[in-house]
């Protein structure tokens, strides 16, 4: 615990010293050169984004990409501080968490009727294009989760009201892509798209269930079940999930961290409602996750059918997912500890108090991304220290 605590507080202090600003995985189009040279063409934007994020050399400074705060990263750092406060009772950690949450509340995406947030960069993928700070479901939900955690730590109703506004963004602002019977699917972004992102549904459903526990609003829990049902009912016969439905809409198959996120949402729904309807799927999915998305030494596979690169986000997700599982079955705690040990041994950089991005078969991506690497590892290590 002492080593983890020292590394965790070092990462947090280093991030604090740089105002939690840094580069992001998908921020290539924040380069004025690449943005201009893309000529507003989807495939050029996608190519530039892929080239920069896959490069083992960090070309962002050369391309004049500026460091900045990523709202999702800020939410993750706030969550890390709140976990530390819960574990230690040290008020300084609560103060830092509230400072970050205050920043989120002061800097939502502007021009929308409900609280919401987006990434600090232009984002082109195969499904959609998002402008800088244009809101999406995932960033908004992570901010909402931090708000709920802050409410639970402080009892400040301002945080609960803000989280409730995020729920209204999910319920009323995001396009509904599918709704039939007991299933519902929402878009990732504020646009009608032709693919459902499966982990997004469980993430939203779990958040609504957590909020329901505090407000008791029936429609929150009903919508939560519909969203989770959509993804649960689209699992494979071996209890895995593709990134999208239909599966052909994305080249991502059964990847590490999206799978872990789905599993976390399923068990969180149970923890906050006492409803065990998804537990059988959860345990079967967790077995698949452990057997197919991690190596015996704790290194995180990129996908079930692709070993490399070992990505730090996969390590962070594994620590969180197996720590959550260990609350219900202690046999999974050693897996979380093994994954944390691998991440520290292979990707932690003591001299800069941060985590490197990736490790391949022959070389390492020896640079750090603030949200992708450090916010996620801070959140996971802080959570691992909770009782």
N, C-alpha and C positions, 0 to 999 in steps of 0.2 A: 504493500500500500504506500509506503514512504516513497519509493521510486516513482510510482505512478503519480502521486501527489506532487512531487517535485517537478516532474516533466510537465504535468498539466498546468501548474501555476506558472512555470516558465513560459509555456506557449501563450497563456493568457496575458502575462505581463508583456511579452514581446509584441503581441497584437495590440495591446493597449498603448504601447509606446509609439506605434505607427497609426494610431487612431482607427484601428481595425480596417484600414484601407489596403488594398492590394489588387493583384490581377485576378481575373476569373477565367474559368476554363473556356467559356464561349465568347470572350470579349474581343475577338479579332477585328470585328467591324467597328470597334471604337477607334481603330486606327484611321486617321483622316486619309491616308494613302489608300488603304484597302477598300474603304467605303466608297471613295471616288472611283477607283479602278473597277469596282463591281458593276458599274453602269446600270445599277438598279435591276440587275439580272439575278434571278433566284439561284441559278446553278453556279455563277461566279461567287455569289455571297456564300453559298454552301461550301464551295471548294476552298475559299480563303479561311473560313471558319474551321474546316477540317484540317487544313494544313498547319495552322497555328496551334490548334489544340493537340494534334498528334506529334508535333515536333519535339524531339528530345532536347532541343536547344530553345530557350525562351527568347523569341525574337520580339516580344512585345515592346521592350524599351526602344529598340531600333525602329520599330514601326510607329512609335510615338503614341502607344496606348497608355493612357494615364491610369494610375492607381486610384481607386475610389472604394467607397463602402458599398457592399452588396447587401440589400435588405434581408435576403435569406440568411446570409452569413451573420448579420447583426442579430437576427432571431436565434440562431444557433448559439452564438456566444452568450446571449442573454440566458438561454436555457442552461448553458454550462455553469454560469455564475449562480443561477438559482439552485441547481443541483448541489454545488459546493456549499451554498448557504444552508441548504437542508441538511447536509452531512456534517458541517462544522459549526454552524451557528454564528459564524464570523460575519458581522454586519457589513463589512467592507464589500463582500461579494454581493450582498443584496443591493447595496448602493450602486455598484457598477452595473448590475442587471437593470435596475430602474433607470439609470442614465441611458442605457441602450434602448430600452423600451420607450422611454420618452422621445428618443430620436425617431423611432419608428412612427410614433403617434404624430410627430411633427412633420414627417416626410412620407405620407402615403402617396399613392398615385393620385394626381390632381384631376378634378373634373368628374368624379364619380359619386354617386349618391350614397354608397356604402364604403366602409374602409377596405382598402385593397392595396396590394403592392406588386411590383414587377422587378425584373432584373435591371441592373445598372448598365446594360449593354443591349445593342441590337442583337437579336437572336434569330438566325435562319436555320431551320431544320427541314426535313423532308416533308413535314406535315403543314407547317405554318411559318409565317414571319411575324416576329414581335418587335415593336419599337422599344427604345430605351425607356424603362420605367412603365411601360404599358402593362397593366395588371394581368396576372394569371392565377390560376387556382392554387398551385403548389406554393409559391412564395407567400400568398395571402394566408394560406393555412398554417404555414410555419410561423408566421407572425402571430396568427391567432392562437396557436399552441403556446407561444411564449407569453402572450397576454393572459391566458388561462393559468399558466404556472405562476405568474406574478400575482394574480388574484388569489390563488390558493396560499401563496406565501405571505401575503400582506392583508388580505381581506378588503382591499381597496376596490370599491365598486366601479370605479372608472375603468379598470382593466376588464372587468366582466362585461360592462356595456360595450367596450371596444371590441371584445371577442364576439359579442352578439351581433355587432355590425358586420363583422367578417362573415358570420353565418348567413346573413341576408345577402351578401355578395354571392355566396355559393348558391343560395336558394333561388334568387330572383334575377341575378345579372348574367351569370354564365349560361350560355345556350344549352338547352337540354337536347342531347343527341339521340336519346332513346328513352321511352317511358311506356311500359306495358305491364300491367298486372303488378307484380311485386318487384320489378326491376326498373332501375333508372340509371342513366349515364349522362354525365355533364362533360362539356368541353374543357380542355385545358386552358383555353384562351377565350377572349370575347369575340370569337368568330365561329361560324358554322364550318366544321371540318368533317372529313369523311373517314375519320378513324377515332376510336375511343382509346385513350391511354388508361390501361387497366389499373395500374397502381394508384392513379389519381382518384379513382372511385372509392377505394378503401381508405385512402388518406382522408378524403372529405368525410366519409361516413364515420370514421373513428373520431374525427374532430367534433362532428355534430353530436355524437353520443356522449362525449366528454362534457360538452356544453349543456346537453339535456340533463345531466346529473345535477347541474347547478340551477337550472331554470325550470325543469319539469315540463317543458312544452312538448306536447305529444307529437306535433308534426316534425319536430327535430329528430326524434328517435325513429319515427316511421320513415322519414327520408333517409336516415342513416342506414337502415336495413335495406332499403331499395338499392342504394348505391353499392353497398357491400355485396348484396345478392348478385348484382350484375357481374362483378368480377369473380366471385366464388363459382358461379355457374359457367364460367368460361375457362376453368382450369382444364388442364390436360388429364388424361386417364392415369397419369403417373404423378399428379398433384404438383404441377408446375404451371407457370403462366408466361405467355408471350408479352411483349411490351404493349402491343396494340391489338385491338380487334377491329377489323380483320387482321390477322397476323401478317399478311403480305404488305401492309402499309408501313412497316418498319423493318430494317435489317437487324434490329436487336431481337434476339431470341430469348432464352432463359438467362438473363444476366444477374449479376450478384446483388447489387444494391437495390434494384427495383423489386426483386423477389423478397429481400429482407424487409423492405418497406411494407409490402402486402402482408407479410406474416405479422409484423408489429401491429398493424391496424386490426387484424383479426383478434389477436390476444388482448389488445387494449379495449376493444369493444366489450369483450367478456369481463375484463377487470372493472369497467365503469358501469356496466349494466347488470352483471350477474347472469346474463343470458348466454347459455353455452351452445347455442345452435351452430356455431362455426368452429368449435374446438376440434372436432374430429378432422376437419379439413386442415386446420392449423397444424396439428401434430404430424399429419402425413406430409404436409408441405415443408415443415421444418426438417423432417428426415431427409427429404429430397435436397433441400438447401444445404444441409451439412455434408451430405454424401457427394454432391455434384458441383458445389460452388466454392469449396475450400479444399486445399491440399492437406495431407496429414500433418504437415508442420505448422499449419495455421495461415498459410499464405492464401490470399483471396483470388480465386480464378476470375477471369474477365467474364466468361460465359460458360455455360455447361459444356459446350463443344469447343471452347478456346481457352487455353490456360493463361497465356500472356496477353497484355501486361498485367502485373499485379498492381492494382490501383489503390491508393490510400483510402479512397471513399469506400471501397469494398471492405477494407479492414475496419473502418469506423462503423459501418453498418453491421458487420458481424459481431463486434463487441456489444452493440446495443441489442441486437436480436437475440443473441444467446444469453445475455444478462437478463432480458425480459423473460425468456423461457425458463431460466433458472429459478425464477420466483415461484414457479409451479412444479418444476422438476430439477432438483439440485444437480442432477447428472450433467446438465448443460453448462454449469459454471466453469469447469475447466476448459471448455471450448472457447468461451469468451476470453479467459485469461491467456490461453495459447495464442489467440489471434492478436491480442494486445501486445504480447511479448514479441511476436513476429514483427509487428508494425514498428515497435520501438527499436528493435535490433536492426531492421533493414531500411527504414525510411526516416527515422528521427535524426535530426541534425543538431547536435548539442551546441555547436558554436553559434548558431543563429536562433536556437530555441524554436524550431518549427519542423514541419514534416515535409519531406519531398513528395512529389506528385506520383511517380510510378517507378516500378522496377521491371525491366524486361528480362529476357533470357540472356542477353549479351551486354546490356547497358542500362543505366538509370536515367530517368528524367529528373535530374538533380536541381530542381528549382521548386519553389513553393507557390501555391495559389491560396489566397487568404480564405475564401469560403470553402473551396473544394477540399483543401488539405487541413487547414488549421482549425477552422470553425467546426468542421465535422469531427475531427479527432478530439478537440476540447470537449465537445458535447458528449462524445462516447466515453472518454476517460472519466469525466465528471460523473456520468451516469453509472459507470462501473464501480464507483466508490460508494454509491448509495447502499443502504442496508437492504 
